[in-house]
Amino acid sequence: MSSMHRRNEEESFMRTEEEREQARLLGRQINHEARSNPNSPYAGKVVGILRGQVVVVADTLDEVAEQLERLEPDPERRFFLDASADYDVTHPIWVSGSCRE
């Protein structure tokens, strides 16, 4: 592998990591707003984020996913969230057959 190709891969990875962190921070802000203000434009919506910016707000994940796929071919760079979800709550997961009598 050439050093030029390796450098491009490293730059792409760093850019993706930076975008992931931007999406995480923006997602937290949107989630806080949607959960604390029922009149927020994000309340009850699914939000799509690319390059640290909201690019789509819709009623369903399918609508958001479709738009994100059109705008960004790389799935590693597409982000979405259910703006009104409580991401702090813990849900137990039951696995069939994991409990013994």
N, C-alpha and C positions, 0 to 999 in steps of 0.2 A: 504494500500500500504506500503510495507516495505521501510525502509530508504535506503537500497541498490538500490532498483528499482528506487526510487525517485532521488537518486544521479546519477544513470546512465542516466535517462531522462534529468536531469539538465545539465550533461556533454555533452550529445548529442545536446541539444538546444544551449549551448554555442559554441560548435564546429561548428554547422550549422550557427550560427550568425557570427562567425569569418570567415568562408568560404564565407559567403555572402558579408562581407565587403572586403575581399581579391578579390573576383570576381568583385565587384563594382570598386575598385581601378584599377585592371588590365584592366577591360573593358574600363575605361576612358582613360588609356594610349593607348590601342589598337585603340580606336575610334579617338583619337587625331592624332595618327600616320597615320591611314588609310585616314583620311580626309585631312591631310596636305601633304601627300606624295603619289601620284598616283602609284608609283612603290613599295609601301609597299606590302608585301606578304598577308596582311589582306585587302587591298583595294578591295571593291566590294564583299567581302566574308562574310559568317556567321561563327562565332567563338564559339566553345564550351569550357567551363571552368569547371574543377573539382579540388577541393582542392587547389585553387589558382594558377592553371597552365592551360595553353592552351593545350587541348588534341585532338582537331579536328578543322580543317579549311576546309570549303567546300563551294560549290556554292549555296546550298539551305538549308533552315531550316530543311526540311525533312531528309536530309543526316546527319546533325548535331544531330538532335533529335534521330535518330536511333542509332548513335554511343554512344551518352550520355546514352541512356537507356541500352545499352549493358554493359557499363562500371560502371554505378551507378544505383542501383535499387531504391534509394530514390529520388523522384522528387524534394524534398526540397533542395537537394545538387547539382542539375544540373543547370548550368547557360549558357546562350548563348546571343549573340548580333549580330546585323547587323553592322559590323565594320564601314561601311561608312555612316550610318544613321546620320542625324542631330537631336540629342536628345534635343537640346536647343530650337528648333522651337516649337511654340505653334499652335495647330490646333483646330479651333472651331468645336464643335460637334453639329449637328442639330438633334433634336429628333422630329420625325413626331408627329404632333398634339400639340406641345408645344407652337406654335405661334397662337395667337388668332387674328381674323380679327376685 
